[in-house]
């Protein structure tokens, strides 16, 4: 942790967490940790106990007593106005919020900074009709209006910046996903990793996927890819970390029904601190995204984490993957096809020299995604606004 200067400004941050779990929220937690290492920070949140466990040195205030009355645009605006009143009432110099509750900025009386890490809330992951579609369009309108009301917005990808500029947003700064590289080069291990270690000692080639898992994130495509691989080479283990109970059961059922249950290790939801160790023990990692407007703009954090551990990445060809991965250099970009993904897995297992070379290349790529480099502009912009 960087020591905060005596004259550092105070920032009030607000973030709303749908689920109190570390893997899916790592991007937010990582960003808040960085802000708190350079400024005096007070975090307001609906998940105070969870966040205190993640950021024990930061002052955290619970707003769990303030509820969203209904899941509609009117409920969202009413909630945002209440939060804005609280943020206005303290003695902080500025406010830092996530884009999903950007309308808070419409009622703020102090400088505001926003972090835009995806577009799910703006354009929706699923096609909607009728009132649901109208409500989605209204939410997109007020979220973007809130982003426009900020002094500066830090955005994780060029496609999202382009999208926001089309809606007349200004003061946008590219701030890609990043990690503390030291955390991944010196991974922590515990008994959670014992099962992977045993398989590794038995000569298994470890294929890894971490993070939230769903159909939109290629669940069945990955399962089929591993099934095809195991049919040709039974010394392959698929390790997942981050799936909920329903998807964990679905994954195990898929492998059990095909009598390949020895080839799956599904860790379910674990603390993020153990993720670097899972990746470190793996040989290759997967990132699969459905080709839809949301994922065409919102890059996956997991790819950066894989690279920070020096692991080649196999991913499908979608813009947010091609921005990060160079085909046949630090990973493979394939079509959305289980046979092709299986071929790449088997190729790396059969060619250890190429695997070692790609692993070295991955670390070279990862060097530009260290937090100290990527977030430097964020710190400089915040200081510039506050000191002026």
C-alpha positions in Angstrom: 0.0 0.0 0.0 1.3 3.4 -1.0 1.6 5.9 1.9 -1.0 8.7 1.5 0.4 12.3 1.5 -0.6 14.5 4.4 -2.3 17.0 2.1 -4.1 14.4 0.0 -7.7 15.3 -1.0 -10.7 13.3 0.3 -12.9 11.4 -2.1 -16.3 9.8 -1.3 -16.9 6.7 -3.4 -20.2 4.9 -4.0 -20.5 1.5 -5.5 -23.5 -0.9 -5.6 -22.8 -4.6 -5.5 -25.4 -7.1 -6.8 -23.6 -10.0 -5.1 -21.1 -9.9 -2.2 -18.4 -12.0 -3.9 -14.8 -11.1 -4.8 -14.2 -12.8 -8.2 -17.0 -11.1 -10.2 -16.3 -7.7 -8.5 -12.5 -7.7 -8.7 -12.4 -4.9 -11.2 -14.2 -2.5 -8.9 -12.3 -3.6 -5.8 -9.0 -3.3 -7.5 -9.9 0.3 -8.7 -11.1 1.3 -5.2 -7.9 -0.1 -3.7 -5.8 2.1 -6.0 -7.8 5.2 -5.3 -7.5 4.6 -1.6 -3.8 4.2 -1.9 -3.4 7.8 -3.2 -6.3 9.7 -1.6 -8.3 9.8 1.6 -11.3 7.6 0.7 -14.7 7.0 2.3 -16.6 4.3 0.6 -20.4 4.2 0.7 -22.0 0.9 -0.4 -24.9 -1.5 0.0 -22.5 -4.3 0.9 -20.4 -2.9 3.7 -19.4 -6.1 5.5 -18.3 -7.7 2.3 -16.2 -4.7 1.3 -14.7 -4.3 4.7 -13.3 -7.8 4.3 -11.7 -6.8 0.9 -10.5 -3.3 1.9 -9.9 -3.5 5.7 -7.8 -0.2 5.9 -10.5 1.9 4.2 -13.4 3.7 6.0 -16.6 2.1 4.7 -20.2 3.3 5.5 -23.2 1.0 5.0 -26.1 2.3 2.9 -27.9 -1.0 3.0 -30.9 0.6 4.7 -31.6 2.6 1.5 -33.4 0.3 -0.9 -34.3 0.5 -4.5 -38.1 0.6 -4.4 -38.7 -1.1 -7.7 -36.7 -2.4 -10.7 -37.5 0.5 -13.1 -36.1 3.7 -14.3 -38.1 5.6 -11.7 -36.9 3.5 -8.9 -33.3 3.9 -10.1 -33.6 7.7 -10.3 -35.2 8.0 -6.8 -32.4 5.8 -5.4 -29.7 7.8 -7.1 -31.1 11.1 -5.8 -31.1 9.8 -2.2 -27.5 8.6 -2.6 -26.5 12.0 -4.0 -27.9 13.8 -1.0 -25.7 11.7 1.3 -22.6 12.2 -0.8 -23.2 16.0 -0.9 -23.5 16.2 2.9 -20.1 15.0 3.9 -16.8 17.0 3.8 -15.2 15.3 0.9 -13.6 17.2 -2.0 -15.0 14.9 -4.8 -17.1 11.8 -5.5 -16.0 8.6 -7.4 -18.8 6.4 -8.7 -19.4 3.5 -11.0 -21.3 4.0 -14.3 -24.2 1.7 -13.3 -25.4 4.5 -11.0 -24.1 7.4 -13.1 -27.3 9.4 -12.6 -26.1 10.2 -9.1 -23.9 12.8 -10.8 -27.0 14.8 -11.9 -27.6 15.9 -8.3 -24.0 16.3 -7.0 -22.7 19.7 -5.9 -19.0 18.7 -6.0 -16.6 17.3 -8.6 -17.4 13.8 -9.8 -15.3 11.1 -11.4 -16.8 7.9 -12.9 -15.4 4.5 -13.7 -17.0 2.9 -16.8 -16.1 -0.8 -16.9 -18.8 -2.3 -19.1 -21.9 -1.5 -21.1 -24.2 -4.2 -19.8 -26.4 -1.7 -17.9 -26.6 0.6 -20.9 -27.5 -1.6 -23.8 -28.6 -4.8 -22.0 -27.3 -8.3 -22.6 -30.6 -9.7 -23.7 -33.0 -8.6 -26.4 -36.1 -7.0 -24.8 -39.5 -6.0 -26.1 -42.5 -3.9 -24.9 -42.1 -2.1 -21.6 -38.8 -3.8 -20.8 -37.3 -2.4 -24.0 -38.6 1.1 -23.2 -37.2 0.8 -19.7 -33.8 -0.3 -21.0 -33.7 2.6 -23.5 -34.6 5.0 -20.6 -31.8 3.6 -18.4 -29.3 4.0 -21.2 -30.4 7.6 -21.6 -30.1 8.5 -17.9 -26.8 6.6 -17.4 -25.1 8.4 -20.3 -26.6 11.7 -19.1 -25.0 11.0 -15.7 -21.6 10.2 -17.3 -21.8 13.5 -19.2 -22.3 15.3 -15.9 -18.9 14.0 -14.6 -15.7 16.0 -14.6 -13.9 12.9 -15.9 -14.7 9.3 -16.8 -12.2 6.5 -16.8 -13.2 3.9 -19.5 -11.8 0.4 -19.9 -11.8 0.1 -23.7 -11.7 2.2 -26.9 -15.0 0.7 -28.2 -16.8 2.0 -25.1 -15.2 5.4 -25.5 -16.4 5.5 -29.1 -19.9 4.5 -28.0 -20.0 7.2 -25.4 -18.6 9.8 -27.8 -21.5 9.0 -30.2 -23.7 10.0 -27.3 -21.9 13.3 -26.8 -19.9 12.3 -23.8 -16.6 14.2 -23.1 -13.6 14.1 -20.8 -13.2 10.3 -21.4 -9.8 8.7 -20.5 -8.8 5.2 -21.6 -8.0 3.2 -18.5 -7.8 -0.5 -19.5 -8.2 -3.5 -17.1 -5.0 -4.1 -15.2 -3.5 -6.1 -12.3 -0.8 -5.9 -9.7 1.7 -8.1 -11.6 3.5 -9.0 -8.3 0.3 -10.6 -7.0 0.3 -13.1 -9.9 4.1 -13.7 -10.1 4.0 -14.6 -6.3 0.7 -16.5 -6.1 -0.6 -17.7 -2.8 -1.4 -21.4 -2.4 -3.6 -23.3 0.1 -5.5 -26.6 0.4 -7.9 -25.3 -2.2 -5.2 -25.9 -4.8 -4.3 -29.5 -3.6 -6.6 -31.2 -6.1 -4.9 -29.4 -9.0 -1.5 -30.2 -7.7 -2.3 -33.9 -7.4 -3.4 -34.0 -11.1 -0.4 -32.0 -12.2 1.9 -34.5 -10.4 0.0 -37.3 -12.3 1.0 -35.7 -15.6 -2.3 -34.0 -16.5 -2.3 -30.9 -18.8 -4.4 -28.3 -16.9 -6.9 -26.1 -18.8 -8.3 -23.3 -16.7 -11.3 -20.9 -16.7 -11.9 -18.4 -14.0 -14.7 -15.9 -13.3 -18.4 -15.8 -13.7 -19.7 -18.5 -16.0 -22.8 -18.6 -18.2 -24.0 -19.4 -21.7 -23.0 -15.9 -22.8 -19.5 -16.6 -21.6 -19.3 -19.8 -23.6 -20.2 -22.5 -21.0 -21.3 -25.3 -23.4 -18.7 -24.4 -26.0 -16.0 -24.9 -23.4 -17.5 -28.1 -22.2 -17.7 -29.6 -25.7 -14.1 -28.4 -26.4 -12.8 -30.2 -23.4 -14.9 -33.3 -24.2 -13.4 -33.5 -27.7 -9.9 -33.0 -26.2 -10.3 -35.7 -23.6 -11.5 -38.2 -26.1 -8.2 -37.9 -27.9 -6.0 -37.4 -24.8 -7.4 -38.5 -21.4 -4.5 -36.7 -19.5 -6.3 -33.3 -19.6 -8.0 -31.7 -16.6 -10.5 -28.8 -16.8 -10.4 -26.5 -13.8 -13.0 -23.8 -13.2 -13.3 -21.2 -10.4 -16.1 -18.7 -10.0 -19.2 -20.6 -11.0 -22.4 -20.5 -8.9 -24.1 -23.6 -7.5 -26.3 -24.1 -10.5 -23.6 -23.9 -13.1 -21.2 -26.0 -10.9 -23.8 -28.8 -10.8 -24.3 -28.4 -14.6 -20.6 -28.7 -15.3 -20.2 -31.8 -13.1 -23.3 -33.4 -14.6 -21.9 -32.9 -18.1 -18.6 -34.7 -17.2 -20.3 -37.4 -15.2 -22.8 -38.3 -17.9 -19.8 -38.9 -20.3 -17.8 -40.9 -17.7 -15.0 -38.4 -17.6 -15.6 -37.0 -14.1 -11.8 -37.6 -13.3 -11.1 -34.8 -15.8 -13.0 -32.0 -14.1 -12.3 -30.0 -11.0 -14.9 -27.3 -10.4 -14.0 -25.1 -7.4 -17.1 -23.0 -7.4 -17.0 -19.6 -5.9 -13.7 -19.0 -4.0 -12.1 -15.9 -2.7 -10.2 -13.9 -5.3 -7.0 -14.2 -3.3 -6.8 -17.9 -4.5 -7.3 -17.2 -8.2 -3.7 -16.4 -9.0 -2.7 -19.8 -7.5 -5.3 -21.6 -9.7 -4.0 -19.9 -12.8 -0.3 -20.5 -11.8 -0.9 -24.2 -11.7 -2.6 -24.3 -15.1 -1.0 -24.7 -18.5 -3.4 -22.9 -20.7 -6.5 -20.7 -20.1 -9.8 -20.1 -21.9 -11.8 -17.0 -22.5 -15.0 -17.4 -24.6 -17.5 -14.7 -25.2 -20.7 -14.6 -27.2 -20.5 -12.3 -30.2 -23.0 -9.7 -29.1 -22.9 -5.8 -28.8 -22.1 -5.9 -25.1 -19.0 -8.2 -25.3 -17.9 -6.5 -28.5 -17.1 -3.5 -26.3 -16.5 -4.8 -22.8 -13.1 -6.6 -22.5 -12.7 -9.5 -20.0 -10.5 -8.9 -17.0 -9.7 -12.6 -16.9 -7.4 -12.4 -20.0 -5.2 -9.9 -18.2 -5.0 -12.2 -15.1 -4.1 -15.2 -17.3 -1.3 -13.2 -19.0 0.0 -11.9 -15.7 0.6 -15.5 -14.7 2.4 -16.2 -18.0 -0.3 -18.5 -19.4 -1.2 -18.7 -23.1 -4.8 -17.9 -23.8 -7.2 -19.6 -26.2 -10.1 -17.3 -27.1 -12.7 -16.9 -29.8 -12.3 -14.1 -32.4 -14.2 -11.1 -31.0 -12.9 -7.5 -31.0 -12.4 -7.4 -27.2 -10.1 -10.5 -27.5 -8.2 -9.4 -30.5 -7.4 -6.1 -28.7 -5.5 -8.2 -26.0 -4.3 -11.4 -27.7 -1.9 -11.7 -30.7 -2.7 -15.0 -32.5 0.1 -17.6 -32.3 2.3 -15.2 -30.2 0.8 -15.1 -26.7 -2.3 -17.2 -27.4 -4.7 -18.5 -30.1 -7.7 -16.8 -31.6 -10.2 -19.3 -33.1 -13.7 -19.3 -34.4 -16.6 -20.0 -32.1 -16.1 -23.8 -32.6 -15.4 -26.5 -30.1 -13.4 -28.6 -32.5 -11.0 -25.7 -33.3 -10.6 -24.9 -29.6 -9.9 -28.5 -28.8 -7.3 -28.6 -31.6 -5.4 -25.7 -30.0 -5.5 -27.3 -26.5 -4.1 -30.6 -27.9 -1.5 -28.7 -30.0 -0.1 -26.9 -26.9 0.0 -30.2 -24.9 1.8 -32.0 -27.7 4.4 -29.2 -28.3 6.0 -28.2 -25.0 8.7 -26.1 -26.6 6.1 -23.9 -28.4 4.1 -23.7 -25.1 7.2 -22.5 -23.3 7.9 -19.8 -25.9 4.3 -18.6 -25.9 4.4 -18.4 -22.1 7.5 -16.1 -22.3 5.7 -14.0 -24.9 2.6 -13.7 -22.6 4.7 -12.2 -19.8 6.0 -9.6 -22.2 2.5 -8.7 -23.2 1.4 -8.6 -19.5 4.1 -6.1 -18.6 2.0 -3.2 -20.1 -1.0 -4.0 -17.9 0.5 -3.4 -14.5 -1.6 -1.1 -12.3 1.2 1.4 -11.6 1.4 2.1 -15.3 -2.2 1.9 -16.4 -3.7 3.9 -13.5 -1.1 6.7 -13.5 -3.2 8.9 -15.7 -6.3 8.3 -13.5 -4.4 9.6 -10.5 -3.0 12.6 -12.5 -6.4 13.6 -13.9 -8.1 13.4 -10.4 -5.3 15.6 -9.0 -5.5 18.1 -11.8 -9.3 18.5 -11.4 -9.1 18.8 -7.6 -6.1 21.1 -7.5 -7.7 23.5 -10.0 
